[in-house]
């Protein structure tokens, strides 16, 4: 009988970090999101309820990107703790 080895094409080790397809896709999405954020540098006004906030577009987008990351991170951690 031969020993089964893990599928070499599904994991790649770079600098001590296992890069799976999921991590590579996540990194690509993060880079594209950051390019989008920093290419929108004009002044924008955000109106929410009674607030009128004015700031560079990249600041608004970066705050929303970080908020989305935190929500996804906390929801993902809850799912893994239950399972």
C-alpha positions as CSV (number, residue, x, y, z in Angstrom):
1,X,0.0,0.0,0.0
2,X,1.2,3.5,-0.7
3,X,0.8,6.4,1.6
4,X,-1.5,9.1,0.4
5,X,0.1,12.5,0.3
6,X,-1.8,15.8,0.5
7,X,-2.7,17.3,-2.8
8,X,0.4,19.5,-3.6
9,X,-1.7,21.8,-6.0
10,X,-4.1,22.8,-3.2
11,X,-1.5,24.3,-0.9
12,X,1.7,26.3,-1.4
13,X,4.1,27.3,1.3
14,X,5.7,30.8,1.0
15,X,7.8,32.2,3.8
16,X,6.3,29.8,6.3
17,X,2.7,30.7,5.4
18,X,0.4,28.1,3.8
19,X,-1.2,29.7,0.8
20,X,-4.5,28.1,-0.1
21,X,-6.7,29.1,-3.0
22,X,-9.0,30.8,-0.5
23,X,-6.2,32.9,0.9
24,X,-4.9,33.9,-2.5
25,X,-8.4,35.0,-3.6
26,X,-8.7,36.9,-0.4
27,X,-5.4,38.7,-1.0
28,X,-6.4,39.6,-4.6
29,X,-9.7,41.0,-3.4
30,X,-7.9,43.0,-0.7
31,X,-5.4,44.5,-3.2
32,X,-8.2,45.4,-5.6
33,X,-10.2,47.0,-2.8
34,X,-7.2,49.0,-1.6
35,X,-6.5,50.2,-5.2
36,X,-10.1,51.3,-5.5
37,X,-10.0,53.1,-2.1
38,X,-6.8,55.0,-2.9
39,X,-7.8,55.9,-6.5
40,X,-10.8,57.9,-5.1
41,X,-9.2,60.9,-3.6
42,X,-11.8,63.6,-4.2
43,X,-13.8,65.3,-1.4
44,X,-17.1,63.6,-0.7
45,X,-20.0,64.4,1.7
46,X,-21.8,61.5,3.4
47,X,-25.3,62.2,4.7
48,X,-26.6,59.8,7.3
49,X,-29.6,60.6,9.4
50,X,-28.9,64.1,10.7
51,X,-25.1,63.9,10.2
52,X,-23.3,65.5,7.2
53,X,-19.7,64.3,7.1
54,X,-17.2,65.7,4.6
55,X,-13.9,63.9,4.0
56,X,-11.7,62.7,1.2
57,X,-13.3,59.7,-0.6
58,X,-10.5,57.3,0.3
59,X,-11.0,58.0,4.0
60,X,-14.7,57.1,3.8
61,X,-14.0,54.0,1.7
62,X,-11.3,52.8,4.0
63,X,-13.5,53.2,7.1
64,X,-16.3,51.2,5.3
65,X,-13.8,48.6,4.2
66,X,-12.5,48.2,7.7
67,X,-16.0,48.0,9.1
68,X,-16.9,45.3,6.6
69,X,-13.7,43.4,7.5
70,X,-14.5,43.5,11.2
71,X,-18.1,42.3,10.6
72,X,-16.9,39.5,8.4
73,X,-14.2,38.5,10.9
74,X,-16.5,38.4,13.9
75,X,-19.2,36.5,12.1
76,X,-16.7,34.0,10.7
77,X,-15.2,33.4,14.2
78,X,-18.6,32.7,15.6
79,X,-19.3,30.2,12.8
80,X,-16.1,28.3,13.5
81,X,-16.6,28.3,17.3
82,X,-20.0,26.7,16.9
83,X,-18.8,24.1,14.4
